[in-house]
Amino acid sequence: MSDSMQKQEWSFNTDAWADEQKLPGFGKLLKSWLQVHQKFCNSCRPENSWEDEFKEWSQVGFLSNAGVLIGGIALEEWEAPKTSNSGDGRNDLFLRLPTQNQTQDYFIEAKRGCIDLPKSENDWAKELSKVMGDAIKGAKELDKKLLLPHKGKAVAVSFLILKFDGEDTANLDERTSTLLHYIRVKQGEQLGLNALASIFFSAEDFQKNRLERKEKDTNDKNNEFVGMIFMAKQVDLT
């Protein structure tokens, strides 16, 4: 039996919200997404699903898994027409999600960034704006003809890894709560978000995870990453 199976599972702080009018099916998708991350972290401990080397494509893969697990269809990195690159391009993720009465197609363009929790709100705002702005730019490059056959929707998605490199984690829970409140209240409306989800360690479990990682690799640089935040916005194509 592996060490991960012998130890008590991690307890994560999780939250998910979706505007089902704008993004039908995203409520179930995000609940599944949280479960996918929880399963990975508990099955592969001490490694987590937000390792630094798990870049954009890896995070798209987790979202793809979440969609399939709720009965959807997923296709990653497929050739799709775009308004740039002479019409040639690739779409990060196609999802067909089950909804209350039918299905909904989504063409998702995603970007990954990193939020340094000890930094200021101004620093947070710059990273949020940059990563979401790049995702929106990518979504706007999709050819509108993609959406027409099944009334599909273009969606910009951001995966934000949460970093905390300090040894003293006494204020970690307060910083993560402050960031989430900041996104919901101050940035959510400005960015026009239609979905928001988060998963991260409590300060206590983050310390335990760090100890496990140190036992395995004393030079492990991934012990600075606490969790991640998901943001999504529907993008209208002209």
TORDREN-28395 format. One line per 10 residues: number of its first residue (from 1); for each residue x, y negated, z of N, C-alpha, C, O. Coordinates in pm, 1 decimal. Each point is the difference from the previous one (the first is absolute). Example, Ala and Ser with C-alpha at 12.3 -4.5 7.8 and 13.67 -1.06 7.14 Angstrom:
# residues 2
1 = 1319.0,569.0,780.0,-89.0,-119.0,0.0,90.0,-120.0,0.0,103.6,1.9,66.5 | -138.6,-106.9,-138.5,82.0,-119.0,6.0,-77.0,-109.0,73.0,50.9,-110.8,16.9
This chain:
# residues 238
1 = 84.4,120.0,0.0,-84.4,-120.0,0.0,87.9,-125.1,0.0,97.7,-6.9,74.5 | -131.8,-92.0,-157.6,81.4,-120.8,-11.3,-19.7,-89.5,121.2,-99.7,10.6,71.4 | 197.4,-99.9,-49.1,-10.1,-94.2,111.6,-123.5,-86.0,-10.1,-62.6,-31.6,101.2 | 25.1,-8.4,-227.8,-114.6,-88.8,-18.1,-129.1,66.9,43.7,-92.7,-67.6,44.6 | 85.6,202.4,-57.1,-121.3,69.9,39.3,-6.8,18.7,151.7,-109.1,12.6,55.5 | 224.4,-10.6,12.2,4.0,22.5,142.6,-30.7,-126.5,78.7,-44.9,7.7,114.4 | 68.1,-122.7,-173.5,-15.0,-125.7,71.8,-139.6,-56.5,-17.1,-68.5,27.2,-98.6 | 27.7,-106.1,196.6,-130.4,-66.1,-8.0,-0.8,-96.3,-117.8,97.7,-71.3,-23.2 | -207.8,69.1,-51.1,-7.9,-85.8,-117.4,7.6,-146.4,38.5,-42.0,-40.9,108.2 | 97.7,-37.5,-201.4,4.7,-144.9,21.6,-141.2,-57.0,6.8,-91.9,47.5,-66.7
11 = 77.9,-149.0,147.7,-126.6,-73.7,7.3,22.5,-136.0,-65.1,76.5,-82.0,50.8 | -143.8,58.5,-163.5,20.7,-124.0,-74.3,-113.2,-99.6,23.7,-113.7,37.8,27.8 | 147.9,-165.3,-39.5,-101.6,-105.0,-5.9,-41.5,-12.6,-146.4,83.3,-26.9,-86.6 | -211.7,46.3,59.2,-47.9,-5.5,-138.5,-123.6,-88.9,-10.5,-74.8,-18.0,96.1 | 56.4,-36.4,-214.9,-117.8,-82.7,-27.6,-20.0,-4.9,-150.8,96.6,3.5,-76.2 | -221.9,-11.4,33.6,-28.5,-7.5,-143.7,-129.6,-76.6,-22.6,-98.6,18.4,71.4 | 101.2,-103.8,-171.6,-118.1,-76.9,-40.1,-0.5,-13.4,-151.5,104.6,-20.4,-61.6 | -222.8,32.1,2.0,-13.3,-19.7,-144.6,-133.8,-64.4,-31.0,-101.8,34.2,60.1 | 102.4,-126.9,-153.4,-122.5,-61.4,-50.4,-57.4,93.9,-106.1,45.3,1.0,-114.4 | -145.4,77.6,153.8,-54.7,101.5,-90.1,-76.8,-60.6,-117.0,-25.2,68.8,-98.9
21 = -11.9,-195.1,108.3,-63.4,-65.4,-113.7,101.2,-23.4,-112.0,-30.6,16.3,-118.1 | 150.6,-54.4,157.7,106.3,-25.9,-97.6,73.4,127.6,-40.1,33.2,19.7,-116.9 | -8.3,66.9,215.7,78.7,120.1,-23.4,-74.4,123.1,52.7,36.4,54.0,104.4 | -140.5,-9.3,-176.2,-76.6,117.1,44.5,89.5,124.3,11.9,78.9,30.1,-89.7 | -92.7,40.2,200.9,79.0,120.0,22.8,128.9,-22.6,75.1,64.2,96.1,42.3 | -24.3,-221.8,-24.5,127.1,-28.6,67.0,-6.5,25.7,150.2,103.8,22.6,62.1 | -221.8,-25.4,-2.3,-11.3,30.4,142.3,47.4,141.6,28.9,83.0,21.6,88.2 | -136.2,75.2,-163.3,41.9,140.2,16.3,145.2,18.9,-43.4,73.9,77.3,61.0 | -33.6,-147.8,-166.0,137.1,11.6,-48.5,99.8,-38.1,109.0,98.8,70.3,21.6 | -124.7,-181.2,46.8,95.0,-46.3,100.4,1.4,88.6,123.9,104.9,16.4,62.2
31 = -218.3,40.5,-25.5,-0.5,95.9,111.1,85.0,121.3,-35.9,76.1,50.1,82.8 | -89.3,-3.2,-206.6,81.1,111.3,-47.5,147.3,-39.0,-6.2,86.8,79.9,35.3 | -58.6,-200.1,-79.0,137.8,-51.0,-7.9,66.7,1.8,136.9,116.0,39.1,12.5 | -188.6,-80.8,88.8,54.4,2.5,136.3,29.0,143.1,43.9,102.4,26.2,62.9 | -192.0,66.0,-96.0,19.3,139.9,36.7,121.0,60.8,-70.4,73.5,78.9,59.4 | -52.8,-115.7,-186.4,116.2,48.3,-74.9,128.8,-43.7,68.0,92.3,80.0,15.6 | -85.3,-205.7,24.7,120.4,-50.5,67.2,19.4,66.3,136.2,112.1,35.5,36.4 | -219.3,-19.1,37.7,10.9,64.9,130.7,51.5,143.4,-14.2,85.3,44.0,77.0 | -137.9,27.9,-175.7,42.4,138.1,-20.9,147.1,6.7,-38.3,73.3,85.2,50.4 | -29.7,-173.5,-138.4,140.0,-0.6,-40.5,90.3,-25.7,120.4,97.4,72.0,21.6
41 = -129.8,-174.3,56.1,84.9,-38.0,113.0,7.8,110.1,104.8,106.2,22.6,58.0 | -217.2,45.9,-32.9,0.0,105.8,100.5,60.6,129.4,-52.3,54.1,78.4,78.0 | -62.2,-54.7,-208.1,53.8,123.3,-58.0,148.2,-11.0,-31.8,70.7,100.8,0.0 | -22.6,-221.1,-27.0,138.3,-20.2,-43.4,84.2,-73.5,102.6,110.8,-44.0,-30.5 | -162.3,30.3,151.6,73.2,-76.6,100.8,142.5,51.4,18.8,24.0,120.3,-10.7 | 70.3,-209.5,38.5,-22.3,-140.4,35.7,-13.6,-93.9,-120.0,-18.4,-120.3,18.2 | 27.2,173.8,-141.7,-18.4,-87.6,-115.3,-145.8,-45.3,-8.0,-91.5,71.5,40.8 | 72.5,-191.8,-94.2,-133.5,-56.9,-14.5,-28.9,-34.2,-145.8,90.5,-2.9,-83.3 | -215.2,-22.5,54.2,-40.7,-25.8,-138.5,36.7,-139.9,-47.6,-27.5,-35.5,-114.6 | 88.1,-42.7,199.6,41.4,-135.5,-39.5,153.3,-13.6,7.0,51.9,-108.3,26.7
51 = 19.3,218.6,-50.9,145.5,-6.5,-6.6,42.5,-103.2,-104.0,-72.2,-25.6,-96.3 | 189.1,-32.8,116.5,46.2,-104.5,-90.3,15.7,51.5,-142.8,-22.0,-74.1,-95.7 | 60.6,203.3,81.1,19.1,53.6,-134.4,-130.7,38.3,-68.0,0.2,33.0,-118.6 | -110.7,-36.7,190.5,-130.2,26.5,-60.6,-52.3,-129.8,-60.5,-74.2,-74.9,63.6 | 114.1,50.6,-186.0,-31.4,-127.3,-64.6,-142.5,1.6,-55.3,-84.1,80.1,41.1 | 60.2,-169.8,-134.2,-135.1,-20.3,-55.8,-63.0,128.0,-52.7,-116.1,28.6,29.2 | 192.7,49.5,-107.5,-57.2,121.2,-58.9,-42.8,99.5,105.8,-103.6,65.0,-13.7 | 182.9,-52.8,119.5,-36.1,91.5,108.9,-130.1,-43.3,66.1,-85.4,83.4,30.1 | 70.1,-213.5,-7.3,-120.6,-50.1,65.4,-122.6,15.2,-90.9,-110.1,27.0,48.0 | 129.3,-44.2,-178.4,-108.7,26.3,-94.4,-40.6,147.1,8.5,-118.2,32.9,-10.4
61 = 216.8,55.5,29.3,-27.8,142.2,12.9,-86.6,32.0,120.5,-90.7,82.8,-9.2 | 117.5,-147.5,122.3,-82.8,21.2,119.3,-144.9,-44.2,-26.6,-94.6,67.5,40.8 | 78.7,-180.9,-109.2,-134.2,-49.2,-30.9,-70.0,94.3,-97.3,-119.9,25.0,12.3 | 194.7,26.9,-108.2,-54.6,96.3,-94.3,-50.2,124.9,73.0,-110.1,47.9,-27.2 | 190.8,4.5,119.6,-41.3,115.2,80.5,-129.7,-27.2,74.0,-88.9,84.9,5.1 | 79.1,-204.7,52.4,-119.4,-36.6,76.4,-124.5,2.3,-87.7,-106.6,43.5,43.5 | 120.5,-90.4,-167.2,-113.7,-1.2,-90.9,-45.6,139.6,-37.8,-120.0,26.8,-5.0 | 214.0,62.3,-21.7,-34.1,137.7,-37.1,-67.1,72.4,116.6,-93.2,77.6,-20.8 | 139.5,-102.3,142.6,-53.6,68.5,117.2,-145.9,-34.5,29.7,-67.4,74.3,71.3 | 18.2,-185.3,-124.8,-142.1,-32.8,20.2,-83.0,32.5,-124.0,-113.6,-45.3,-13.4
71 = 171.2,123.6,-76.3,-74.5,42.9,-118.0,19.6,-85.5,-122.0,-75.0,12.5,-96.8 | 174.6,-99.8,98.9,24.9,-87.1,-113.6,97.8,61.0,-99.1,46.3,112.8,17.3 | -16.0,-188.4,-120.4,97.4,38.5,-102.6,109.7,-106.0,-0.5,-27.5,-119.5,10.7 | 151.6,164.7,-23.2,112.3,-93.2,2.8,98.9,31.0,-111.4,25.5,116.1,-32.0 | 29.6,-221.7,-26.1,102.5,12.9,-103.4,102.6,-110.0,21.7,-33.0,-118.5,-4.3 | 158.3,158.4,27.7,105.7,-96.1,30.5,90.1,-26.1,-121.3,27.1,89.9,-79.6 | 18.0,-214.3,67.8,102.3,-39.3,-97.6,-28.8,50.9,-141.1,80.5,70.9,-60.3 | -195.0,-108.3,10.9,-37.8,43.3,-134.9,8.8,-117.5,-97.5,-10.9,-116.2,38.9 | 30.9,149.4,-166.2,10.9,-104.3,-101.6,-133.7,-69.6,-17.7,-102.1,64.8,-23.4 | 103.0,-195.4,34.7,-123.5,-77.9,-9.3,29.9,-133.0,-68.1,105.8,-58.8,22.3
81 = -198.5,11.3,-105.1,22.8,-126.9,-69.4,2.3,-118.6,95.3,-80.4,-9.5,92.7 | 175.3,-81.1,-118.1,10.9,-121.9,80.3,13.5,-119.9,-92.9,38.6,13.1,-116.1 | -70.9,-128.1,169.1,6.3,-121.6,-80.7,143.3,-45.9,-20.0,27.6,-80.8,-88.7 | 64.8,132.1,170.9,142.5,-29.1,-18.5,66.4,120.1,-66.2,-66.9,98.9,-30.2 | 196.4,-106.5,7.5,77.8,111.0,-57.7,-57.1,49.9,-133.4,-1.3,120.3,-26.1 | -45.2,-212.0,-57.0,-54.9,34.6,-132.7,-113.0,101.4,8.9,-21.5,78.9,-92.0 | -49.9,-81.8,202.8,-114.8,87.9,16.3,31.3,133.0,63.8,-91.8,71.8,39.6 | 221.5,-35.6,-28.0,38.1,126.1,61.9,30.0,-21.8,147.6,52.2,-104.4,39.2 | -85.5,203.0,41.4,28.2,-11.9,142.2,-43.4,123.6,75.1,-37.6,101.1,-59.4 | 43.4,-110.6,191.5,-39.8,110.4,85.1,-88.2,-53.5,112.4,21.4,-110.0,51.0
91 = -119.4,188.8,-14.3,-87.3,-33.6,112.3,44.4,82.8,121.1,16.8,121.5,-9.7 | 2.1,-189.1,123.9,50.1,68.7,119.6,-91.5,114.2,42.8,46.5,109.9,30.2 | -177.5,-136.7,-27.7,-91.8,103.0,49.5,-141.2,-22.6,-51.9,-57.1,-108.3,12.9 | 2.6,214.8,-72.3,-141.6,2.6,-34.1,-70.7,85.4,103.9,42.0,112.2,28.0 | -150.5,-165.8,29.9,-82.0,74.1,95.6,-145.1,-1.2,-45.5,-53.1,-104.6,-37.3 | -9.9,219.3,40.5,-144.9,8.1,-15.1,-54.4,50.0,133.3,17.7,116.3,36.4 | -84.1,-206.5,35.8,-44.7,31.7,134.8,-149.8,29.7,3.9,-78.3,-62.7,-71.4 | 39.2,158.4,155.2,-143.5,23.5,19.4,-60.3,-113.8,81.9,59.4,-45.2,97.9 | -176.5,-0.1,-138.3,-71.8,-102.8,74.8,-135.6,57.4,40.9,-26.3,118.5,-20.3 | -58.5,-201.9,77.3,-127.0,48.3,53.4,-87.9,63.3,-107.8,-63.3,102.8,24.2
101 = 58.8,-162.8,-141.6,-89.5,49.2,-104.9,70.4,48.1,-126.5,-62.3,64.7,-84.2 | 192.8,-95.6,69.5,68.5,31.5,-125.0,150.0,4.2,25.7,43.8,43.5,106.5 | 34.6,-88.1,-203.1,145.0,-11.2,17.0,44.1,-139.2,-43.2,-71.3,-69.8,-72.0 | 189.3,31.2,116.9,55.8,-129.7,-37.3,145.0,18.9,-41.4,78.3,63.0,71.1 | -42.8,-118.8,-188.0,137.1,7.9,-49.3,80.0,-121.7,45.5,-49.2,-112.8,-0.8 | 174.6,138.9,40.6,90.6,-107.5,40.4,134.2,14.4,-71.2,53.6,110.0,-13.6 | -1.0,-223.4,-31.3,132.0,-5.7,-61.5,85.6,-84.3,93.5,-15.4,-121.9,7.0 | 104.7,187.3,63.7,71.7,-62.5,110.9,144.1,-33.3,-37.9,72.4,83.6,-54.1 | -32.9,-206.1,83.2,139.2,-42.1,-11.6,49.1,-33.2,140.6,-62.9,-77.5,72.0 | 175.4,136.5,-33.8,44.3,-8.0,139.5,141.2,-56.2,12.3,83.0,13.2,-89.9
111 = -59.1,-75.8,203.8,133.4,-47.5,36.7,24.6,32.2,147.5,-93.1,10.7,79.8 | 219.8,4.1,-46.8,39.4,31.2,138.1,88.0,-111.2,54.0,86.5,-52.2,-70.4 | -109.4,16.4,195.8,80.6,-101.9,65.2,28.6,38.0,143.5,-32.0,110.4,44.1 | 92.4,-202.5,28.0,37.2,27.1,139.4,-25.7,-123.9,84.8,40.7,-110.4,-36.0 | -108.0,129.3,147.9,-25.6,-107.8,95.7,88.7,21.2,122.2,-5.7,104.8,64.4 | 87.5,-204.8,-33.0,86.1,5.4,119.1,-79.1,-57.0,117.8,-20.7,-121.0,9.1 | -23.2,209.4,80.9,-90.6,-41.7,107.2,55.3,-110.4,90.5,-77.2,-87.8,38.5 | 204.6,86.7,-2.4,49.1,-107.2,87.7,3.7,-138.2,-64.8,14.4,-99.9,70.3 | -27.0,92.2,-201.9,10.6,-130.1,-66.8,-126.3,-84.0,18.6,-95.9,43.4,63.9 | 97.4,-163.4,-120.2,-108.4,-96.3,19.8,-115.9,24.7,-95.5,12.4,75.7,-96.2
121 = -125.1,-140.7,124.0,-115.9,10.6,-88.7,30.5,-56.7,-138.1,-53.7,48.0,-99.8 | 138.7,-149.1,93.1,37.6,-54.5,-130.9,73.9,103.3,-83.6,-21.1,10.1,-120.9 | 107.6,66.2,186.0,71.3,106.9,-70.8,-97.3,108.2,-45.2,10.1,51.6,-111.3 | -104.4,-17.9,199.0,-102.4,98.8,-36.7,-77.8,-46.9,-123.0,-23.1,76.2,-93.8 | -17.4,-205.6,96.8,-81.5,-54.3,-108.8,73.6,8.2,-133.6,-60.5,31.5,-102.5 | 190.4,-59.6,103.3,79.1,5.5,-123.8,1.5,140.7,-57.7,-17.5,18.1,-120.5 | 38.5,82.9,207.3,6.7,137.7,-48.8,-136.5,48.7,-45.7,-11.2,66.3,-103.1 | -93.6,-99.2,180.0,-135.4,39.4,-39.3,-37.3,-58.8,-135.1,-53.9,69.1,-86.4 | 83.4,-197.9,69.2,-33.3,-68.6,-124.2,78.8,56.9,-117.6,-55.2,19.3,-108.3 | 184.5,7.8,129.4,84.3,51.0,-108.3,-44.8,139.6,-45.3,-19.1,24.3,-119.2
131 = 2.4,67.1,215.9,-31.2,138.5,-35.6,-139.0,9.4,-62.3,-18.4,66.8,-101.7 | -79.7,-133.9,163.0,-134.8,5.3,-55.0,-5.0,-74.0,-133.3,-69.8,42.0,-92.3 | 143.1,-151.1,82.6,3.9,-74.3,-125.4,56.7,82.9,-114.2,-50.7,-5.6,-112.0 | 156.2,83.1,139.7,59.3,86.1,-102.7,-97.6,110.5,-40.8,-8.3,35.7,-117.5 | -66.5,18.9,216.4,-97.9,104.9,-31.6,-113.5,-55.8,-85.8,-45.5,65.8,-93.5 | 0.1,-186.1,125.2,-106.2,-63.6,-77.8,47.1,-28.6,-141.9,-74.1,19.3,-96.3 | 198.7,-65.7,84.5,56.3,-25.4,-132.6,1.7,127.9,-82.8,-34.3,-1.6,-118.3 | 74.3,113.1,180.8,2.2,127.4,-70.0,-138.5,44.1,-43.1,-18.0,50.7,-110.7 | -80.1,-70.0,197.9,-137.5,39.3,-32.9,-55.7,-84.0,-114.1,-74.2,51.0,-84.0 | 109.4,-179.8,80.1,-50.2,-88.0,-105.7,58.7,34.0,-136.4,-53.4,-42.4,-102.5
141 = 162.3,118.2,100.1,60.3,39.0,-126.9,-68.6,121.4,-62.7,28.5,35.4,-114.4 | -119.0,28.4,189.4,-74.6,112.8,-56.0,-90.8,-49.5,-112.4,-57.3,-108.6,8.9 | 44.7,187.1,-112.3,-87.1,-34.7,-111.5,-145.4,22.2,41.0,-36.0,106.5,50.1 | -46.0,-207.4,-71.8,-141.1,8.2,40.5,-72.5,117.8,-64.7,-99.2,48.8,54.2 | 147.6,-2.8,-169.4,-64.1,112.2,-68.0,3.3,127.1,84.9,-83.5,88.7,-17.9 | 179.3,-79.6,110.1,7.7,114.7,90.3,-125.1,14.1,85.6,-45.6,110.9,27.7 | -9.1,-224.5,13.7,-108.1,0.1,97.7,-136.8,26.5,-61.3,-91.7,43.8,69.5 | 77.5,-69.9,-198.9,-133.3,-2.3,-59.9,-74.2,133.2,-2.7,-118.9,1.6,32.0 | 182.2,111.4,-68.5,-77.9,123.8,-17.4,-80.9,41.3,122.6,-113.1,46.7,-14.0 | 168.3,-62.9,132.2,-69.3,44.8,121.2,-15.8,-112.0,102.4,-11.9,25.8,119.8
151 = 11.8,-149.8,-167.4,-13.2,-115.1,89.4,102.1,6.5,113.1,-32.3,-18.3,117.4 | 156.4,45.1,-157.0,107.3,9.7,98.3,38.5,-135.0,58.9,-40.6,-105.1,-49.7 | 118.9,109.7,155.5,44.4,-121.1,67.5,151.7,1.0,14.8,59.9,102.2,33.2 | 0.9,-217.6,-58.3,143.3,-16.1,23.2,20.7,-41.0,145.7,-70.8,-86.7,51.3 | 167.4,149.0,14.3,23.7,-26.9,142.1,148.9,-18.8,24.6,82.4,79.6,-45.0 | -49.2,-186.2,117.1,136.6,-23.8,45.0,13.6,53.9,142.0,-82.4,-29.3,86.5 | 187.2,108.3,-63.3,21.8,62.5,130.3,140.0,-33.3,50.0,96.6,-0.2,-76.4 | -87.6,-27.8,205.4,129.7,-23.5,64.5,19.3,97.2,114.8,-89.1,18.7,82.9 | 207.0,43.4,-79.0,40.3,83.0,113.5,108.2,-76.6,74.9,105.4,-29.5,-56.3 | -130.1,-2.5,181.0,94.2,-79.6,78.1,53.9,82.5,116.6,-74.0,36.5,91.3
161 = 203.6,-8.0,-95.8,65.0,74.8,107.1,29.3,-95.7,115.1,45.4,-112.3,-22.2 | -71.3,156.4,144.9,21.4,-83.2,117.7,134.2,33.0,64.9,27.0,114.9,35.0 | 56.4,-217.6,-19.8,135.5,19.3,51.9,15.3,-66.0,137.0,-43.5,-113.1,21.8 | 106.2,186.5,69.4,31.2,-54.4,132.8,136.2,55.8,39.7,11.3,116.2,39.2 | 93.0,-200.6,-49.8,135.6,50.3,19.8,54.8,-26.3,139.2,115.4,33.5,26.9 | -194.0,-92.2,62.6,48.3,-26.8,134.4,-1.3,123.2,88.5,-79.6,91.5,-21.3 | 167.1,-89.0,119.9,3.2,111.0,94.5,-112.0,-10.7,102.3,-56.0,101.0,42.6 | 23.9,-222.0,-4.0,-105.4,-22.6,99.2,-135.2,-5.4,-70.8,-27.8,-93.4,-75.3 | -55.1,193.0,99.6,-129.9,7.9,-67.7,-115.1,-48.9,88.2,-116.0,31.3,-26.6 | 147.1,-106.7,129.7,-103.2,-44.4,94.0,-109.8,-80.7,-68.3,-116.3,7.0,39.8
171 = 153.1,-84.2,-143.3,-99.9,-84.0,-67.3,-43.4,56.7,-135.3,-62.5,-70.5,-79.2 | 95.1,197.1,52.3,-33.4,58.5,-130.1,-150.4,5.6,-22.4,-47.7,-40.1,-106.2 | -27.4,88.6,203.2,-145.4,9.3,-16.1,-61.4,-137.5,-22.9,-93.5,-15.2,-78.7 | 147.2,-84.7,148.5,-51.8,-137.4,-15.3,30.1,-54.2,-140.3,-82.7,-70.3,-58.1 | 201.1,102.9,3.5,37.6,-50.5,-132.0,-84.2,64.4,-110.2,-41.8,-68.1,-93.7 | 17.0,198.2,104.2,-81.8,65.4,-101.7,-143.5,-52.4,4.8,-62.3,-20.5,-104.1 | 10.1,-1.1,224.7,-135.8,-54.3,13.0,-7.9,-140.7,-56.9,-97.3,-35.5,-66.6 | 199.9,-44.4,93.0,4.0,-136.7,-51.2,4.3,-1.2,-152.3,-68.3,-80.4,-63.4 | 147.9,168.8,4.3,9.0,6.6,-145.6,-133.9,37.6,-62.1,-43.1,-63.1,-96.6 | -22.8,164.6,150.5,-128.9,42.5,-54.9,-103.8,-110.7,10.0,-76.8,-22.5,-93.5
181 = 74.7,-46.3,206.7,-93.5,-111.6,17.3,32.5,-111.1,-99.2,-90.0,-62.1,-56.6 | 218.4,37.7,36.0,43.1,-103.7,-93.4,-46.5,31.7,-142.1,-47.3,-88.1,-71.9 | 61.0,213.6,32.6,-41.7,39.8,-135.4,-151.1,-11.3,-13.9,-49.3,-52.5,-99.9 | -25.0,101.6,200.0,-146.5,-1.3,-8.3,-55.0,-142.7,-2.7,-85.7,-32.7,-82.0 | 135.2,-50.6,171.2,-59.7,-131.6,19.2,61.0,-106.9,-90.8,-72.7,-74.4,-65.8 | 204.3,66.8,62.2,64.3,-109.4,-71.6,34.7,33.5,-145.0,-11.1,-85.1,-88.3 | 53.0,208.8,64.6,45.8,35.7,-133.5,-105.3,74.0,-81.8,-2.0,-9.8,-122.7 | -86.2,84.4,191.2,-98.5,81.1,-71.0,-85.0,-79.0,-96.3,-19.5,40.1,-114.8 | -31.6,-154.0,162.0,-84.6,-83.8,-85.0,81.9,-66.0,-109.8,-44.8,-10.3,-114.2 | 165.4,-34.3,149.1,84.8,-67.1,-98.3,40.7,95.5,-112.3,4.0,-38.3,-116.9
191 = 26.0,162.8,153.6,39.4,99.2,-99.5,-120.3,62.7,-69.7,14.2,63.8,-104.3 | -133.1,-82.3,162.6,-120.6,57.0,-59.3,-4.7,151.0,8.9,-41.6,66.2,-95.0 | 84.0,-10.1,208.6,7.0,145.2,14.8,-138.5,63.9,1.1,-95.5,-55.6,54.3 | 86.8,173.7,-115.6,-123.4,79.3,0.3,14.6,128.0,79.6,-97.7,72.0,20.4 | 220.2,-42.3,25.3,24.0,117.9,83.1,128.1,-20.2,79.2,95.2,-62.1,-47.2 | -94.8,115.9,168.7,115.4,-13.8,89.0,4.6,121.1,92.7,-100.8,36.6,60.5 | 217.1,24.5,-50.0,15.9,114.1,89.8,139.2,-4.7,61.4,91.5,-60.6,-55.8 | -76.4,125.2,171.2,129.2,-0.3,67.1,19.1,127.7,80.9,-95.5,58.5,51.1 | 220.6,-17.4,-41.0,39.2,111.7,85.6,137.9,-30.9,56.2,92.1,-33.0,-74.6 | -78.2,43.6,205.7,129.9,-28.8,60.8,9.1,64.1,138.4,-101.0,29.4,63.8
201 = 224.7,-8.8,-19.6,25.7,56.0,131.2,-35.6,-98.8,111.2,9.6,-121.3,-18.3 | -50.3,173.9,132.6,-0.2,-80.5,122.1,145.5,-15.8,42.1,86.1,74.9,-46.2 | -58.0,-169.7,131.9,137.7,-22.0,46.2,56.6,126.1,65.0,117.3,32.6,-18.3 | -201.0,38.2,94.3,45.6,120.3,70.1,40.9,109.6,-98.1,107.8,58.1,13.1 | -193.2,-29.6,-111.0,32.7,105.2,-95.8,111.9,-41.8,-95.1,75.0,84.8,-48.2 | -63.4,-214.1,20.9,109.7,-48.3,-83.5,134.1,29.2,66.9,95.8,39.5,-66.4 | -89.4,-58.8,197.3,121.7,30.9,74.7,29.6,149.7,-4.6,115.0,40.5,-17.3 | -218.6,41.1,32.7,19.0,145.4,-5.7,48.2,43.6,-137.9,87.1,86.1,-12.2 | -145.3,-147.2,-92.4,42.3,32.4,-135.7,145.3,-37.7,-22.0,74.9,73.6,-64.2 | -35.5,-187.2,116.9,139.2,-42.5,-12.1,93.9,100.6,65.5,105.9,30.9,-54.6
211 = -144.2,20.2,171.4,83.3,97.5,70.5,12.4,129.1,-80.9,108.6,57.3,-9.4 | -217.9,-12.4,-48.2,3.3,120.8,-82.8,90.4,-19.7,-121.1,74.3,90.5,-38.1 | -81.0,-207.1,-21.1,81.1,-28.8,-118.4,148.4,-4.5,38.5,86.1,46.7,-74.5 | -58.4,-103.6,191.7,139.1,-10.9,45.0,59.5,138.1,25.3,117.3,23.9,-28.3 | -199.2,67.0,82.0,46.9,136.6,24.2,35.8,69.9,-130.9,91.5,82.2,-4.8 | -164.0,-115.5,-99.8,23.7,63.2,-130.2,111.2,-67.4,-77.3,79.1,67.1,-66.3 | -71.8,-201.0,73.9,97.3,-76.2,-77.8,28.6,-130.7,72.0,-85.1,-88.9,4.4 | 203.8,77.1,51.5,33.7,-119.7,77.4,14.2,-124.1,-86.8,-3.2,-112.0,50.9 | 18.9,131.1,-182.3,14.5,-113.9,-91.1,-128.4,-29.9,-76.8,2.1,-71.0,-100.6 | -111.8,124.6,147.6,-128.2,-16.0,-68.6,-41.4,-146.6,-1.7,-13.9,-62.3,105.3
221 = -5.9,7.1,-225.1,-40.5,-140.4,-15.0,-152.0,-16.1,-7.3,-51.0,-112.0,2.5 | -21.1,224.1,-11.6,-145.6,-8.8,-10.7,-68.7,-15.0,135.0,-122.9,-2.7,6.8 | 200.7,-7.2,100.7,-61.0,-14.4,131.9,-49.2,-141.4,27.5,-42.2,-32.1,111.1 | 48.3,-52.7,-214.9,-48.1,-137.7,14.3,-143.3,-17.1,-49.2,-57.6,-107.7,15.9 | -1.7,212.4,-75.7,-128.8,-16.0,-66.8,-114.0,59.6,82.3,-0.2,118.6,32.9 | -96.2,-203.9,-1.0,-105.4,30.1,97.1,-124.3,59.6,-65.4,-66.9,83.9,60.3 | 35.1,-126.0,-182.9,-123.5,41.8,-63.9,-18.9,-76.0,-129.0,96.4,-48.5,-59.3 | -221.0,38.0,15.7,-24.2,-71.3,-125.0,-141.6,-55.7,-8.5,-90.5,42.3,71.9 | 74.7,-137.9,-161.5,-128.2,-64.8,-25.4,-32.3,12.7,-148.8,87.6,-11.4,-85.8 | -215.3,35.3,57.7,-50.9,10.9,-136.9,-93.1,-118.3,-26.5,-87.0,-30.0,81.7
231 = 104.8,-36.3,-194.2,-89.0,-109.0,-40.2,-43.4,21.5,-143.7,78.3,47.3,-82.4 | -204.2,-82.3,51.2,-49.5,15.2,-137.4,-91.3,-115.0,-37.5,-72.1,-55.2,83.2 | 77.4,20.4,-212.0,-84.4,-107.0,-52.7,-42.7,34.8,-141.4,82.9,35.2,-83.9 | -213.8,-45.2,57.5,-46.7,18.7,-136.5,44.9,-118.6,-84.5,-5.5,-114.8,43.9 | 49.8,144.2,-165.1,49.6,-104.2,-89.4,-86.4,-2.6,-125.6,-15.3,101.6,-67.7 | -40.5,-217.6,37.2,-80.5,-15.3,-122.0,92.5,-26.2,-117.8,89.4,-84.3,7.3 | -111.7,156.9,-115.4,82.1,-16.3,-119.9,-71.1,-87.9,-101.9,-121.4,9.6,-17.9 | 197.5,-94.5,-48.0,-57.0,-91.3,-98.8,12.9,58.7,-139.8,-42.5,-62.4,-97.3
